[in-house]
């Protein structure tokens, strides 16, 4: 008669990493689906969100923060300009530097997207037990630190 000592085996670091990666990617993908736009790609919407949240930014800053090469970013910003969601603004101190800023229409679209994604997440949270919601609250500081440290990871 064999007896399990200490109960079930805890997941290995590799298993935790795999599960966490899948959860983060699927969660982001599903939240993106809470608002879709046939005219704008998910990357274009993410660039718009960055510009709205952080205010006017230099193009180089947006490229760095979003991990997009400058040529691709230029195309994305052109598409957002065409849709009247952002505008390019010359730097007051250095005419060679260009900033990208959200228009009122861009801020309005961002608010719609933000509201819909927040509502989708709120509905999903309601499906959890109060104990699961409490566990999630307790895990938030570690998750926030984890995501912040991903930005520092070497490429």
LODOMAR-92844 format. One record per residue: residue number from 0; residue in one letter; x, y negated, z of N, C-alpha, C in turn. Coordinates in nm, 3 decimals, always signed. Example, Ala and Ser with C-alpha at 12.3 -4.5 7.8 and 13.67 -1.06 7.14 Angstrom:
<sites>
0  A  +1.319  +0.569  +0.780  +1.230  +0.450  +0.780  +1.320  +0.330  +0.780
1  S  +1.285  +0.225  +0.708  +1.367  +0.106  +0.714  +1.290  -0.003  +0.787
</sites>
This chain:
<sites>
0  X  +0.085  +0.118  +0.000  +0.000  +0.000  +0.000  +0.089  -0.124  +0.000
1  X  +0.080  -0.204  -0.106  +0.166  -0.322  -0.115  +0.092  -0.442  -0.059
2  X  +0.166  -0.525  +0.009  +0.109  -0.642  +0.075  +0.177  -0.767  +0.020
3  X  +0.097  -0.867  -0.021  +0.153  -0.991  -0.071  +0.202  -1.073  +0.046
4  X  +0.326  -1.114  +0.042  +0.382  -1.193  +0.150  +0.370  -1.341  +0.114
5  X  +0.308  -1.416  +0.201  +0.299  -1.560  +0.182  +0.196  -1.608  +0.082
6  X  +0.112  -1.522  +0.032  +0.006  -1.563  -0.059  +0.057  -1.584  -0.200
7  X  -0.023  -1.653  -0.283  +0.015  -1.672  -0.423  +0.142  -1.756  -0.436
8  X  +0.217  -1.729  -0.539  +0.341  -1.800  -0.566  +0.309  -1.942  -0.614
9  X  +0.374  -2.043  -0.558  +0.352  -2.179  -0.607  +0.409  -2.193  -0.748
10  X  +0.352  -2.284  -0.828  +0.403  -2.300  -0.964  +0.547  -2.351  -0.963
11  X  +0.624  -2.308  -1.061  +0.762  -2.354  -1.075  +0.762  -2.499  -1.125
12  X  +0.879  -2.564  -1.115  +0.890  -2.702  -1.166  +0.854  -2.707  -1.315
13  X  +0.899  -2.607  -1.390  +0.869  -2.603  -1.533  +0.719  -2.594  -1.558
14  X  +0.650  -2.512  -1.480  +0.505  -2.499  -1.495  +0.435  -2.630  -1.459
15  X  +0.482  -2.695  -1.354  +0.423  -2.823  -1.313  +0.444  -2.927  -1.423
16  X  +0.564  -2.931  -1.478  +0.594  -3.027  -1.585  +0.503  -3.002  -1.706
17  X  +0.490  -2.876  -1.746  +0.404  -2.844  -1.861  +0.260  -2.883  -1.835
18  X  +0.208  -2.848  -1.718  +0.068  -2.880  -1.687  +0.046  -3.030  -1.679
19  X  +0.140  -3.101  -1.617  +0.127  -3.246  -1.602  +0.131  -3.314  -1.739
20  X  +0.222  -3.271  -1.825  +0.231  -3.328  -1.960  +0.100  -3.309  -2.035
21  X  +0.046  -3.188  -2.029  -0.080  -3.159  -2.098  -0.193  -3.245  -2.042
22  X  -0.200  -3.257  -1.911  -0.306  -3.336  -1.848  -0.296  -3.483  -1.889
23  X  -0.175  -3.538  -1.886  -0.158  -3.679  -1.922  -0.192  -3.704  -2.069
24  X  -0.145  -3.618  -2.158  -0.170  -3.637  -2.301  -0.319  -3.620  -2.332
25  X  -0.380  -3.514  -2.280  -0.523  -3.493  -2.306  -0.608  -3.604  -2.246
26  X  -0.572  -3.648  -2.127  -0.647  -3.756  -2.064  -0.642  -3.883  -2.146
27  X  -0.522  -3.920  -2.192  -0.508  -4.040  -2.274  -0.586  -4.025  -2.404
28  X  -0.576  -3.908  -2.467  -0.646  -3.885  -2.594  -0.797  -3.897  -2.574
29  X  -0.848  -3.837  -2.468  -0.993  -3.842  -2.444  -1.041  -3.981  -2.409
30  X  -0.959  -4.057  -2.335  -0.997  -4.196  -2.307  -0.997  -4.279  -2.435
31  X  -0.902  -4.253  -2.524  -0.900  -4.324  -2.651  -1.028  -4.298  -2.730
32  X  -1.083  -4.177  -2.717  -1.205  -4.142  -2.790  -1.329  -4.212  -2.734
33  X  -1.317  -4.270  -2.614  -1.430  -4.344  -2.557  -1.460  -4.467  -2.642
34  X  -1.360  -4.515  -2.717  -1.382  -4.625  -2.811  -1.300  -4.593  -2.934
35  X  -1.365  -4.583  -3.047  -1.293  -4.563  -3.173  -1.333  -4.673  -3.268
36  X  -1.245  -4.703  -3.359  -1.267  -4.808  -3.457  -1.215  -4.757  -3.590
37  X  -1.301  -4.749  -3.688  -1.260  -4.699  -3.820  -1.159  -4.791  -3.888
38  X  -1.155  -4.916  -3.846  -1.066  -5.012  -3.911  -0.929  -5.024  -3.845
39  X  -0.918  -4.978  -3.720  -0.792  -4.992  -3.646  -0.746  -4.857  -3.594
40  X  -0.617  -4.832  -3.604  -0.561  -4.707  -3.554  -0.543  -4.715  -3.402
41  X  -0.526  -4.601  -3.336  -0.499  -4.605  -3.192  -0.376  -4.689  -3.158
42  X  -0.272  -4.683  -3.241  -0.151  -4.762  -3.215  -0.181  -4.911  -3.227
43  X  -0.261  -4.949  -3.325  -0.298  -5.090  -3.339  -0.377  -5.138  -3.217
44  X  -0.468  -5.053  -3.170  -0.545  -5.089  -3.050  -0.455  -5.099  -2.927
45  X  -0.354  -5.013  -2.917  -0.261  -5.018  -2.803  -0.177  -5.145  -2.807
46  X  -0.134  -5.186  -2.926  -0.058  -5.311  -2.939  -0.147  -5.429  -2.900
47  X  -0.271  -5.429  -2.945  -0.364  -5.535  -2.907  -0.379  -5.539  -2.755
48  X  -0.398  -5.424  -2.693  -0.413  -5.418  -2.548  -0.291  -5.474  -2.477
49  X  -0.172  -5.441  -2.524  -0.048  -5.491  -2.464  -0.042  -5.642  -2.472
50  X  -0.077  -5.697  -2.587  -0.071  -5.842  -2.606  -0.175  -5.912  -2.518
51  X  -0.294  -5.854  -2.506  -0.397  -5.915  -2.422  -0.354  -5.910  -2.275
52  X  -0.308  -5.795  -2.229  -0.272  -5.777  -2.087  -0.152  -5.861  -2.046
53  X  -0.052  -5.870  -2.131  +0.073  -5.934  -2.091  +0.089  -6.075  -2.143
54  X  -0.007  -6.122  -2.222  +0.000  -6.258  -2.273  +0.088  -6.265  -2.396
55  X  +0.109  -6.383  -2.450  +0.193  -6.393  -2.569  +0.330  -6.330  -2.544
56  X  +0.372  -6.246  -2.639  +0.499  -6.175  -2.627  +0.579  -6.192  -2.755
57  X  +0.711  -6.192  -2.740  +0.796  -6.188  -2.858  +0.774  -6.054  -2.927
58  X  +0.785  -6.053  -3.057  +0.768  -5.929  -3.133  +0.866  -5.823  -3.085
59  X  +0.988  -5.864  -3.055  +1.089  -5.768  -3.007  +1.046  -5.704  -2.874
60  X  +0.981  -5.782  -2.788  +0.932  -5.728  -2.661  +0.823  -5.623  -2.684
61  X  +0.731  -5.653  -2.773  +0.623  -5.559  -2.805  +0.683  -5.430  -2.860
62  X  +0.777  -5.443  -2.952  +0.841  -5.325  -3.013  +0.907  -5.240  -2.905
63  X  +0.976  -5.304  -2.814  +1.045  -5.231  -2.707  +0.946  -5.165  -2.610
64  X  +0.847  -5.239  -2.566  +0.750  -5.188  -2.469  +0.666  -5.074  -2.526
65  X  +0.631  -5.083  -2.654  +0.546  -4.982  -2.717  +0.627  -4.871  -2.783
66  X  +0.759  -4.890  -2.792  +0.843  -4.789  -2.856  +0.817  -4.777  -3.005
67  X  +0.797  -4.891  -3.069  +0.766  -4.896  -3.212  +0.881  -4.968  -3.283
68  X  +0.922  -4.916  -3.398  +1.030  -4.985  -3.470  +0.978  -5.117  -3.525
69  X  +1.065  -5.217  -3.537  +1.021  -5.352  -3.578  +0.947  -5.357  -3.711
70  X  +0.987  -5.275  -3.808  +0.919  -5.275  -3.938  +0.775  -5.229  -3.923
71  X  +0.756  -5.120  -3.848  +0.620  -5.069  -3.824  +0.539  -5.172  -3.745
72  X  +0.600  -5.233  -3.646  +0.529  -5.334  -3.566  +0.485  -5.451  -3.654
73  X  +0.569  -5.491  -3.746  +0.533  -5.601  -3.835  +0.407  -5.567  -3.915
74  X  +0.397  -5.442  -3.961  +0.277  -5.399  -4.034  +0.155  -5.397  -3.942
75  X  +0.175  -5.350  -3.821  +0.064  -5.343  -3.724  +0.013  -5.484  -3.693
76  X  +0.105  -5.576  -3.666  +0.066  -5.714  -3.635  -0.003  -5.778  -3.755
77  X  +0.045  -5.749  -3.875  -0.021  -5.803  -3.995  -0.165  -5.755  -4.004
78  X  -0.187  -5.627  -3.975  -0.323  -5.572  -3.978  -0.410  -5.638  -3.870
79  X  -0.355  -5.658  -3.751  -0.429  -5.724  -3.643  -0.457  -5.870  -3.676
80  X  -0.362  -5.935  -3.742  -0.384  -6.074  -3.787  -0.496  -6.080  -3.891
81  X  -0.492  -5.986  -3.984  -0.594  -5.980  -4.089  -0.734  -5.964  -4.028
82  X  -0.742  -5.889  -3.918  -0.869  -5.868  -3.848  -0.900  -5.983  -3.752
83  X  -0.813  -6.085  -3.748  -0.828  -6.203  -3.663  -0.829  -6.169  -3.515
84  X  -0.750  -6.067  -3.477  -0.742  -6.024  -3.337  -0.618  -6.081  -3.268
85  X  -0.514  -6.112  -3.344  -0.393  -6.175  -3.291  -0.347  -6.283  -3.387
86  X  -0.257  -6.364  -3.338  -0.195  -6.466  -3.421  -0.046  -6.472  -3.386
87  X  +0.035  -6.508  -3.484  +0.179  -6.526  -3.461  +0.201  -6.673  -3.427
88  X  +0.285  -6.697  -3.326  +0.311  -6.833  -3.280  +0.462  -6.851  -3.270
89  X  +0.513  -6.959  -3.330  +0.656  -6.988  -3.321  +0.690  -7.031  -3.179
90  X  +0.806  -6.991  -3.133  +0.854  -7.030  -3.001  +0.881  -7.181  -2.999
91  X  +0.837  -7.247  -2.894  +0.854  -7.393  -2.884  +1.001  -7.433  -2.876
92  X  +1.085  -7.347  -2.818  +1.226  -7.380  -2.799  +1.318  -7.325  -2.908
93  X  +1.273  -7.221  -2.978  +1.357  -7.157  -3.079  +1.270  -7.113  -3.196
94  X  +1.275  -7.188  -3.303  +1.191  -7.162  -3.419  +1.214  -7.027  -3.484
95  X  +1.327  -6.962  -3.453  +1.354  -6.830  -3.510  +1.276  -6.720  -3.439
96  X  +1.227  -6.750  -3.319  +1.157  -6.651  -3.237  +1.007  -6.663  -3.261
97  X  +0.943  -6.547  -3.281  +0.799  -6.544  -3.305  +0.732  -6.468  -3.192
98  X  +0.625  -6.525  -3.141  +0.544  -6.459  -3.039  +0.414  -6.412  -3.104
99  X  +0.355  -6.310  -3.047  +0.223  -6.266  -3.092  +0.128  -6.287  -2.974
100  X  +0.014  -6.350  -3.003  -0.084  -6.382  -2.900  -0.222  -6.333  -2.945
101  X  -0.303  -6.294  -2.849  -0.439  -6.249  -2.878  -0.529  -6.370  -2.905
102  X  -0.620  -6.352  -2.998  -0.722  -6.454  -3.024  -0.840  -6.426  -2.929
103  X  -0.936  -6.519  -2.927  -1.057  -6.495  -2.847  -1.126  -6.367  -2.893
104  X  -1.130  -6.345  -3.024  -1.192  -6.224  -3.079  -1.115  -6.099  -3.034
105  X  -0.983  -6.107  -3.030  -0.901  -5.995  -2.985  -0.923  -5.965  -2.838
106  X  -0.931  -6.071  -2.756  -0.959  -6.051  -2.612  -1.098  -5.992  -2.592
107  X  -1.194  -6.036  -2.673  -1.330  -5.981  -2.663  -1.334  -5.833  -2.697
108  X  -1.265  -5.794  -2.804  -1.260  -5.653  -2.841  -1.192  -5.571  -2.732
109  X  -1.082  -5.624  -2.678  -1.013  -5.554  -2.570  -1.108  -5.531  -2.452
110  X  -1.186  -5.631  -2.416  -1.279  -5.617  -2.303  -1.382  -5.507  -2.329
111  X  -1.432  -5.498  -2.452  -1.528  -5.392  -2.488  -1.461  -5.255  -2.472
112  X  -1.341  -5.241  -2.526  -1.267  -5.115  -2.517  -1.241  -5.079  -2.372
113  X  -1.192  -5.175  -2.296  -1.160  -5.154  -2.154  -1.284  -5.109  -2.077
114  X  -1.395  -5.176  -2.099  -1.520  -5.144  -2.030  -1.566  -5.001  -2.065
115  X  -1.562  -4.966  -2.193  -1.607  -4.832  -2.235  -1.517  -4.722  -2.179
116  X  -1.388  -4.744  -2.181  -1.295  -4.643  -2.127  -1.308  -4.632  -1.976
117  X  -1.331  -4.744  -1.909  -1.351  -4.742  -1.764  -1.478  -4.666  -1.729
118  X  -1.585  -4.689  -1.804  -1.710  -4.617  -1.779  -1.694  -4.468  -1.803
119  X  -1.620  -4.430  -1.908  -1.596  -4.288  -1.936  -1.521  -4.222  -1.821
120  X  -1.421  -4.291  -1.769  -1.343  -4.236  -1.657  -1.428  -4.230  -1.529
121  X  -1.510  -4.331  -1.507  -1.597  -4.331  -1.389  -1.695  -4.214  -1.393
122  X  -1.751  -4.187  -1.511  -1.842  -4.072  -1.524  -1.769  -3.941  -1.498
123  X  -1.648  -3.929  -1.548  -1.570  -3.807  -1.526  -1.538  -3.789  -1.377
124  X  -1.506  -3.899  -1.310  -1.475  -3.891  -1.167  -1.596  -3.844  -1.086
125  X  -1.715  -3.882  -1.131  -1.838  -3.841  -1.061  -1.855  -3.689  -1.064
126  X  -1.792  -3.622  -1.161  -1.804  -3.477  -1.169  -1.716  -3.405  -1.067
127  X  -1.626  -3.479  -1.003  -1.538  -3.419  -0.903  -1.603  -3.423  -0.765
128  X  -1.563  -3.331  -0.682  -1.612  -3.331  -0.544  -1.547  -3.447  -0.468
129  X  -1.601  -3.483  -0.353  -1.541  -3.592  -0.275  -1.400  -3.554  -0.232
130  X  -1.377  -3.427  -0.203  -1.243  -3.380  -0.167  -1.146  -3.397  -0.284
131  X  -1.189  -3.363  -0.405  -1.103  -3.378  -0.523  -1.074  -3.525  -0.551
132  X  -1.173  -3.611  -0.534  -1.150  -3.755  -0.554  -1.050  -3.808  -0.451
133  X  -1.059  -3.759  -0.327  -0.965  -3.800  -0.223  -0.823  -3.752  -0.257
134  X  -0.811  -3.629  -0.307  -0.680  -3.578  -0.349  -0.622  -3.664  -0.460
135  X  -0.706  -3.704  -0.553  -0.662  -3.788  -0.664  -0.615  -3.924  -0.613
136  X  -0.688  -3.983  -0.520  -0.646  -4.111  -0.460  -0.509  -4.097  -0.397
137  X  -0.487  -3.987  -0.325  -0.358  -3.965  -0.259  -0.244  -3.945  -0.357
138  X  -0.274  -3.893  -0.475  -0.171  -3.866  -0.576  -0.136  -3.990  -0.660
139  X  -0.220  -4.092  -0.657  -0.199  -4.209  -0.743  -0.061  -4.275  -0.726
140  X  -0.014  -4.302  -0.604  +0.118  -4.365  -0.593  +0.229  -4.282  -0.659
141  X  +0.226  -4.151  -0.642  +0.328  -4.066  -0.704  +0.315  -4.067  -0.855
142  X  +0.192  -4.064  -0.907  +0.171  -4.069  -1.052  +0.217  -4.202  -1.111
143  X  +0.187  -4.311  -1.041  +0.231  -4.443  -1.088  +0.383  -4.452  -1.092
144  X  +0.448  -4.400  -0.990  +0.595  -4.400  -0.985  +0.651  -4.311  -1.097
145  X  +0.588  -4.198  -1.120  +0.631  -4.106  -1.225  +0.624  -4.173  -1.362
146  X  +0.512  -4.236  -1.392  +0.494  -4.301  -1.522  +0.592  -4.418  -1.537
147  X  +0.613  -4.494  -1.430  +0.709  -4.605  -1.437  +0.850  -4.553  -1.465
148  X  +0.886  -4.440  -1.407  +1.020  -4.386  -1.430  +1.035  -4.330  -1.570
149  X  +0.927  -4.294  -1.638  +0.935  -4.247  -1.776  +0.985  -4.357  -1.867
150  X  +0.954  -4.481  -1.836  +0.998  -4.595  -1.918  +1.150  -4.611  -1.913
151  X  +1.212  -4.558  -1.807  +1.356  -4.572  -1.790  +1.433  -4.454  -1.845
152  X  +1.359  -4.351  -1.889  +1.426  -4.231  -1.939  +1.502  -4.262  -2.066
153  X  +1.626  -4.209  -2.078  +1.703  -4.233  -2.201  +1.638  -4.161  -2.319
154  X  +1.654  -4.221  -2.436  +1.595  -4.161  -2.557  +1.688  -4.059  -2.615
</sites>
